[in-house]
Amino acid sequence: MRLPGTESLEPGSSRSVADVGRVTLGTIARLAGVSVPTVSRVLNGRSHVSSATRERIQHLLDEHGYQARSPRAPVSTGLIQVIFPGIDSGWEMEQVRGMEAVAQDAGVGLVISALRQGPASPDRWRQWIGRGRIDGAILAATSGRDLLSGMLAGLDIPVVALDPGTRTGTELPTVGATNWSGALHATRHLIALGHRRIGMITGWKGLLCSRARLDGYRAALDETGLPQDPGLIAWGDFSYGAGLAAAQRLLDVDSPPTAIVASSDNIALGVIQAARLRGISVPGELSVTGFDDLPGSRWSSPPLTTVRQPLRDMGRLAARTVLRLARGKTLDAPARELSTQLIIRESTAPPPRRTRR
C-alpha cells in the first residue's frame, strides 16, 4: 500500500513527504533504496550497516522529521497473521500448535490463512492488511512471496519467515531447521546398516529445504566413497502421491535400491505403499526413512524411521520473534536454525544378504 502522493518517490530522491501523509520506515526505506530492517538498524544504533548507507538513512530521517515509535509493551491490536501456502497436512498443524501456546501466554490471537496461488490473492491481502488489523505476520514455507513480504514491510509491519522456501536475504528474520544434517544422518544410518544402493526422493526443486536434504544425502555418500547414481534420485512434492509414483520409478531401474531416503513422512508412506503393491517387504527387502516425524509416523506400518523436525518449537520461536519485533525490540540473531534428530523405528534394517557387497 502506498501513501497518497508517494507513487513518484524514487530511491535517493530528496522530495519532501511531509505533506503526503505520515512518514513510515517504509517511506524512508524506499527513499534510501534499502530495506525496512536496515532503516530500523540505523534507528536502533545496530551494526552491519555501511557508513555511507547509515549516513544516507540518517539524513533522510532528519530531513523528513521521522519520529520513531516508542516500544509497544502490549501489542496494539493483539492479532498476528500466519500465512501458509496451503494447509494440507499435520506439518502445518504442528507448527500452529507451537504458535498457539505462545499466543495464549502473551494474550494475543492468531489469524491462520492459506494463500493459494491466484492473481487476486495479493490484492485481497493488501486491502485487509492495509486497514491496520494486525501487528505482524509469519510467512510459513514461503516461496515466491516476495510481493507479499515487501508489502508488509512497506506498511512497517514485522514479518518473520518460517521455514522459508527461497532465500530471503539477511534482512528478514527467519526460523528453520537443520535440513542438511538431518538428511546426512538418515543416509549415514542406512549406510551403517550395510546398504549401498540408496535412493533419494526429494521435494520441489526450487525449495531450499529440498536442495539441502539432497545435499545432505550426497554428502553421506561422498564421505563413504559410494558412487552417486543420478538414476536413484527422484523429485517429488512432499506428498504421498509423489512418493508412490517416484518409488515405482526407482524400483523399476535395472539395479533397484535396497533403501530410500524420503524428504518427508508423506513421501515415505507413499514409498511403503509402492513396495507393498509389488510384494516387497519393508524393511526386509527395502528400508525407508522419512523426514518430519509427524504424529502418525510412529503408528504407520511399519513404524517409520524418520528425521524429526522440531515443528512445534519452530512455531513457538517464530511467534516469539514476531511478538518481540511488534513490541519494538531488536533480535540477537535474525536467522535461527533448530536441530533435527534421527528417530530410528522399524522401517529400516540391514539389506537382504543377496544384495550385500
Buried (B, 14 or more C-beta within 10 A) or exposed (E): EBBEEBEEBEEEBEEEBEEBEEBBBBBBBBBBBBBBBBBBBBBEEBEEBEEEBBEBBBEBBEBBEBEEEEEEEEBEBBBBBBBBBEBEBBBBBBBBBBBBBBBEEBEBBBEBBBBEEEEEBBEEBBEEBEEEEBBBBBBBBBBEBEEBBBBBBBBBBBBBBBBBBEEBEEBBBBBBBBBBBBBBBBBBBBBEBBBBBBBBBBBBEEBBBBBBBBBBBBBBBEEEEBEEBEEBBBBBBBBBEBBBBBBBEBBEEEEBBBBBBBBBBBBBBBBBBBBEEBEBEBBEBBBBBBBBBBEEBEEBEBBBBBBBBBBBBBBBBBBBBBBBBBBBEBBEEBBBBBEBBBBEBBBBBBBEEEBEE
